[in-house]
């Protein structure tokens, strides 16, 4: 029942998109132009929906049915969160990797593993927002995720990351969420060099040691704009540095469940 309801909704959405793109038989005065490739993608999407009605055992959004996405060369925002693809995740990632204009990608709770993200050539050059939260990344993450030069928002919360705290994070980041993982080791002072950070969320991990080096480096940023610092429920210890008082933009500070 839920399957048919979801299909009906997607079908209605498709026909709305086709209407807005100016089908002659449906519109008279509405002049909304779609690029030829986008039009072909929508028609291909329609064919997938019709096929779905005859093959109820397959998901419309199976990775093998996502080829039409590669035709959306102007697509900027895509949310596939929670869809739970059945297999061939890497094929899906390769398809998404071919979108030249994509700026925001949400793949939370899709059952992704680190192997699925291990692609040979990375083309996410326009990506600014990446949400991979609530997946099962098996303690490892491909380096390209932290090296996207235009990335400003990265959410990896609840994704089964572990091991040492990652280093070499791109300095364009404004929002970094690594909460609810199993990350250990010490907080590198290099993290404080991310002067564009507005929100840093590291709660519910196993990060240990003092935070003095990190805070001292961060507070020295001339353009410091950090608003949220969440270090709660880790294994931090030592004294809280006075330089915390120099981060005057700070609005939310969470240090609970540590050994300060």
N, C-alpha and C positions, 0 to 999 in steps of 0.2 A: 504493500500500500504506500509506504513512504517513498519507495523507488519510483512509482508511477507519479506521485505528487511532485517529486523533485524534477522528473522529466518534463512534466507539464509546465512547471514554472520556468525552466530553461527554455522551453519552446516558446512560451509567451515573451520572454526576454528577447529571444532571437528575432521574432517577428516585429517587435518594437524597434529593434535596431535596423531591420530591413526597411521599416516604414520611414524612419528618420533619414535613411540614406536615399530616399526619394524614388521608390518603385513607381513607375508611371501609372500603373493601374490603381494605386492606392493614394497618390498625392496629386494635387493640382497646383497649388500655389506655394507649397513648401519646397525650398531650394537648398537642401543641405547636401553638399557634394562629399562623396567618399572616394578616397584614392582607389584605383583599380585593384590593387593587391588586397586592400582591406575588404573590398566588395567580394572578391573571390574567397577570402577567408570566411566571411559570413555565410556565403552560399555553401561552402564546404562544411561549416558548422551545422547548417540545416540538414545536409545529407547525413551527418553523424547522428543527429537526433532521430531522423526517419529510420536509420539502421537500428538504432537503439530499441525502437518500438518492436522490431522484429527479432532482436537478439537480447532479451532481457537479462541474460546471464553475463553480459559484458558491461563494463562501466564506460560511459561516454568520455569520462576524463581519465581513462587509462592512458599511460604514456604513449601507446601506439596510436591513440586518437588525438594527439596534440600537434600533429604536423601543421594543422591550419594556423597555429599560433605563429609559426615562423614567417607567415605572410604579413603579419601586423607590424610593419616596419616602423610605424610611428607610435606604437604602444609604449606608454610611460609608466603605467601602474598595473600590477597584476597581483591578485590575491588568490592563492590556491590552498590556503590553510585548511587543515582538518579534513581533506578529501580522502586521505587514506588510499593512495594508489596501490594496486594489487601487485605489480611487478615492473621490472625494467625502469627503475628510477633514473638510472644513468642516461637512458634515452630521453627522458623528460628534461634533465639538466642540460643536455646537449642542445635540445630544442630551445630552451630558454636562453642559453648562451649565445644564440644566433640573433637575438633581438637587439638591434643597434641603438635604440632610443630608450630602452628600459631604465627607469630611474628608481622605481620602488618595487620590491619583490617580497612577498609574504609566503613562506612555506612552513609555517608553524604547524606542528602536530601532523606531519605527513608520513611519519615512520621512516624518515631518511637515516641512513648510516653514513659514516665518513667515506666509505668506499664509493657510495653513490655520488659524492661530491668531488671525487678524484678524477678530474678531467684534464686532458693533455694540453688543451689550449684555452685560455681564459679570455673572453671577449666582453666581460661585464664592465666596459670602460665608462659607461654613463651611470652606473648604479650608485645611488646615494643612500638608499634605505634597504637593508637586508635583514629579514626576520627568519631565523632558523630555530626558534625556540621550541621546546617540547618535542624534540626528536631524540634519536638514540645514536649519538655520534661515536660511541664506543671509545671514549677517552682521547680520541685524536681528531684533528681538524686540518684539512689542507691549508698550506700557508697562504694561498691566494685569497682566502677569506679575510685575512688581516692586512692584505696589501693592495686592496682596491683604492686607488689614489683619490677618488672622488667621494668615498663613503663617509657619511656623516652620522648614520644611525645603524648600529649593529646589535641585534638581540640574539643571544645564545643561551638564554636562561632555560634551566630545566632540560638540558640536552645531553646529560651523561658525559660531561667533560671531566677529565681528571689529569693527574700529573702536575708538572710545574706550571706556575703562572706563565701565560704566553708572553713572549717578548717580540719586539719589532712590530708593534701595532701602528697602523697608519695614523699620521698626526692630524689628519683632517677630521677625525671623529669628534662629534659633539655629544653623542649618546652611546654608552657602552653598558650592556647588561649581561653579566656573566653569573648572575645569582642562581642558587639552587642547583649547583653542580658539585663535583668532588675535587675541585682544583686545590692544590696544595702549594708548598714552597713559600717563598717570601715575596712581599710586594716590592717590585723593583722601583728604584728611584727614577728610572727612565720613564715610568708611567706618568710621573709628574710633569714630563716635558710635553704632554698632550694638552697644550694650553687652550685649545678650543673646546675642551670638555665642558658640558653643561650638566650632564647626569652620568654618574658612575655608580653602578649597582653591583656589589660583590658579595652580598649577604648569602648565608647558608652554604659556605664552602669550608675548606680546611686550611686557609691561608694563615701563616704564622709569622712570628717576629714582630719587630717594631714598625711603626708607620712614619717615623721621624724623617727619614730620607725622602720618602715620597712626598710628604706634606711640605717639607722645606723647598723642594724643587718646584712643586706646584705653586706655592705661594709667591715664588719669585717671578712668575709669568706676568709680564706687564699688562697683558690683555686678559687676565684671568676672569672667567665668567662661570665658574662652577656653582651650580645651584643645588644639586642633590649629591650627597656623598653617603652611601649606604655600605657600611663595613660590618654590619651586625652578624652575629652567629658565626664567628670564625675562631681562630686561635691566636689573635693578636695579643701582644703583651707590652709591658714597658709604660713609660709616661706619655701622656698626650702632649705633643709639642705646642709651645706657645704660638708658633707660626700659623696654627689653625685660625687664629684671630685675624690674620692678614687676608684670609679668603673672604672678603667682605660681601661678595655676591651670594654666599651660601644661605640657602633657605631651609634645607632639610639635612640634618646630620644624625645618622643612626650608628651607634657604636655598641649597642647592647649585646650581651652574651659573649663577651671577650674577657681578657684578663688584664685590662689596663689598671 
